């Protein structure tokens, strides 16, 4: 899922607020040895930002974790995850993969940045993991957030209870795939159109009759 939402994020990013070296680091949503989210808290907003020092903190934790990819988020002093980060970035061990190392938040891109803090995976890879070993897939993936891209979104449907959903097929005949259940009040719901390129943030819940059942949020519609 290369170049997922990077061009959009960079286009919206402005100059970062001032901050100092963070004092507290936490890790969440680690997916085996492939991904983790690094949270860096308590940057002092009154001091001049030390970008190199903050990046060093993120890289040191990245090296300690030993995962293939990571994303980090930096929060001002006294702020929590719910308040939103003032900058996020990506780290990878893949030298051929382009990443955005420093993306400042703005009022326009804050929601997208928060949703972007998740492991990236393809629908086929997610489905294959569950199909090959549902027990291991549940242990590694269930309840953790992922970013998944659907380049040609199928039509939006709704079930008997009125819940909107999208079925992303992983075969040629539509018998297997990933089902993404969406909230009726999702702010991006009206933007969805059949055939559009759409990014979802999903949380796998179960594997039922050949489909990975997920709760999801729409990150971007292009």
N, C-alpha and C positions, 0 to 999 in steps of 0.2 A: 504494500500500500504506500508506494513512494509518493513524495510531494503531496501528502494528504490534504492538509489545510494550510500548509506553510505559506503559500503566496498570499492568501487572504489575511493571515495573522500579521505578516510583515507589512502589508498595505495599511492595516489599521493601527499598527504600533506607532507611538509617539515617543518623545524623550522620557526616560524613566524618572520618577521622583527621587529625591535624595535619600540615601540610607547608609548605614554603616554595616560592618561585618556582623553577621548573625551570631546568635549565642546558643541556639538550641536546634538540634537536627532530629527528625523523626522519619521513619520509613513506613509506607503503607502499600497495600495492594500488590505485594510481591507475587509474581507468577513464576514459580520454580527458578530456573537460572536465566530466564529470558527477559524479565522486566521488573522494575520497581519504581514507585513514586517517592521522591525525596522531598520532605517538607523542611524548610529552613525558616525558623521563627525568630522574632525579636530583633529585627534590624532597626536601628535607631534612626527615625526619619529626620532628625535635626542635624545629622552629620552628613558629610559628603560621601556619596556612594563609593564603595571600594569594590568595583566590579571584579578585579582580579582575585581579591580575597574571597569573595562570595563564590566565584567559580571554583576556586581551590577547595572550598568547603564541600561543594557539590561533587567535585571530581574525586576527592578523598573518600567520601562515603560510597560513591559509585565503585571505586576500586575495591573497597572493603566488601561490598556486597557480592561482587563477582558476576553480576548479571550482564546480559548482552546489551540491553538498552535500558535507559532510565529517563525520566522527566523530573525536573525539580521546580518547586515553587517557593518564592521568597515572600515573607510577610513582615510588615512593619511592626515595630515594638508594640506589644499589647494587643495585636490583631490575632484573630483566629481564622481557621479555614473558612468559616462562614462569611467572613469579611472580604475574602478574596485576596489573591496575591498582587503585589505590585510588579512582579516580573516572573516569567517562567522560562525554562530552557530545556534543551534535549541533550542527552549524552549517549554515545554509542561506541561499540568496539569495532563496528563494521566501517572500515576506512572508505568504502565505496558509497556509503549511505550519507546523503546530505541531511544535516540537521540544523535547526535554528537554535543556536546556543544562548541567545539572549532576546526575549520578546517582552518588552514592557507592556503593562496593561493600560487600557484606556476605558472610559465609560462605554465605548462602542464595542470593544472586543472582550470585555471581562467575562461575560457568560461563556463565550467560546473557549477562552483560555482555561476556565475552570473545568469545562467538559473535556477539554483536550488532554487532561492529566489521566491518561489510561493507556494500557497496553494495546498496540495495534495488531490486528489479526484479520485474516481473510475469512469469508464465510466457509469456504471449502476446508480450510485448515481447522477451523473450530468444529465443523461437522465431523470431519475425519477423526479428530481426537475422541469425540464422543462415540462414534461408530466403532472404533477399534477397541476402546476400553472405557465404558461409561463410568465405572467406579473411580478410575484414576482421573478422568476428566472432571467429574464432580468434585473430587478433592482439590484439584489444581485450579479449576475455573469457576465453579459455582459460587455466586455471590460477589465475584470480583468484576470491576468494570473493564470493558474493552471498547476500542474504536473499530468499527467495521464499515467498509465502504461498499456501496452498491452503485456501480457506474450507470446502470440502466434500471432505475427503480420500477418494480412492477406496480400495478394499481393498488392504491390504498383500499383495504377492505375493513369490515367490522364483523365481529362474531355475534352470537345470539344475545349477548348481554349489551351490545352496542360498543364494545371496546374496539377501537381502531387498531389495525395491525398490518404489517407487511410481511409477506413470505418471500424470502430470498432463496431461490432454488440453487442447489449445488449439483444437480444432474441435468440431463438433457430433456427429461420428461416431467420434471417437477414433483417427483415422488419423495424427495429428501431435500432438506435445507435448513434454514434458520428462520424461525418466526420471531418477529420483533413486535411485542405489544406496546402500544403507545398510549399516553394519556390524552383524554379528549381536550384538555386545556393546554396541550403542548403549543408554545408560541410559534413554532415553525410548521404546524400541521397543515395550514392553509396554503403554504408554499409548495407542498409536495404535489408533483405531477408525474404521471407515468412516463418513464423514459429519462427522467432527470438523474443527474449524479447526486447521490445523497450520502452523507456521513452520519452514522448513528453511534451513540454511546449506549452500549448494551450491558446487561448483567444476566448471564446465563442462569437459568433456574432448574431445568430438567431436560430429559431426553425422552420424547414421547412419539411413538410410531414413526421413527425415522427423522424427526425434526428436533432441533435444539430450540427449546422454548426460552425466550428471553424477555425481560422488561427493558424498554429502551426510551431514549430521548433523541430527538433530531438535533444534530449539531449544526449541519450546514446543508443547504440545498442549492445546487448550481444548475 
